[in-house]
Amino acid sequence: MATMDRLIRMIAALPLALALLAPAGNALAAGDAAAGKEKAQQCAVCHGIDGLAKRPDAPHLAGESDLYLSKQLRAFRSGERQNEMMSIIAEALSDQDIADLAAWYSAIKVTVELPQAP
């Protein structure tokens, strides 16, 4: 029975946990992947329009979660996360820009093929 009580408490706490993921005092904007594709033109030099990094020091963005991408872009914008290039770029992004970019890159499907065992 203790396990059931614990499960009920965890489910009851879920709305609070989700609310904490949202930026303080600001609801998450709904992203538009088509608008994000247009905005991603400025990202393409390093991250590629397809989300596959073109530089060895840039991460792949394709297929990442929109929550993760949004959080990271907001962290660069606020200065919580630092990178010489991204801190400058993210400074100019609005909440809608971030949502749109996250929607675009998270919508890209990534497939994985494991190597054949020798």
N, C-alpha and C positions, 0 to 999 in steps of 0.2 A: 504493500500500500504506500510505503514511503516513496517508492519510485514514481507512482502515479501522482502523488502530491508534488513531487519535484518537477515532473513534466508539466503539470498544470501551471505551476509558478513560472516556468520558463516560457510557456506560451503566453501567459498574461504579461510578461515583461517584453515580449517582442515589439509591440508598438513603440515603447519607449526606446528600445535599442535602435529601431529604424529612424525615429525622430532625431536621435543623436548623430546619425550619419549625415543628415542634411546640414548645410552651412548655417551657422548661427543667425537667426533672424531673417532667414531667406529661404524660401521654398526652392527646391530644385526645379530649374527650368526644363521644359520638355524639349528634347533635342530633335532637330530636323536633319536627317542624314544627307539629304540633297544639298541643303545649305552648308552643311559641314564639309561636303566634298569640295565646294567652291572655296570655302575658307581654308581648306587643307593645302591649297596651292602654295601658300607661304611655308608650309611644313614639309613639302615634298623634297626640298633640297637635302634635308637630313633624314627624314623619316619615310620618304617616298609617298606618292599619292595612294599607293596600294598598302601603305602601312609597314612595308618592309624596308628597314633602315638602309640607307645608301652610304652611310659613314660608319666605321667600326666603333665609334664612341657614342653612337645614337642607338636607342633601343627600338625594337620593332613595336609597333602600336596595333597592328592588325589583330583583330579578334580579342583584344583586351576588354575587360568589363567596362561599361560606360561609367559605373560608379568609381572604379579605380582611376580611369583616365580623368574624370572630372575632379576627383580629389587631388590628384597630382598637379593638374593645371592650376587649381585654386591655391595649392601650397606654393607653387612657383610665383603666382601673382602676389600672394601675401608676404612672401619672403621667408615663409616657414621652411621652404626647400630652396636651395641655392644651386644655380648652374649659370655660368657666364652668359650663355646664349638664351636659355629658356627663361631665366628671370626677366630679361629685357622683353622678350616676345610676349610672355604671359601677362606682363604689366598692362598691356593694351587690350587684353581680352575682356569682353563683357561676360556676364553670367550666361547669356544666350549663345555667345561665341563658343564658350567652353562646352555647353550642352550640345551644340551642333557638331563640334569636332568630335566629342566623345561618341555621339550617335553614329557619325560616319565611320570612325575607326573600329568601333565595336561591332558594326554591321558587316564588316569584311569577314568572310569565312576563311578559316585557316585549316588546312588538312595536314596530317602528319603521316609519314610513311616510315615505319621502322625498318632498319636494315635487315637483310637476310642473315640468318645465323650461318657462320662458316661451317 
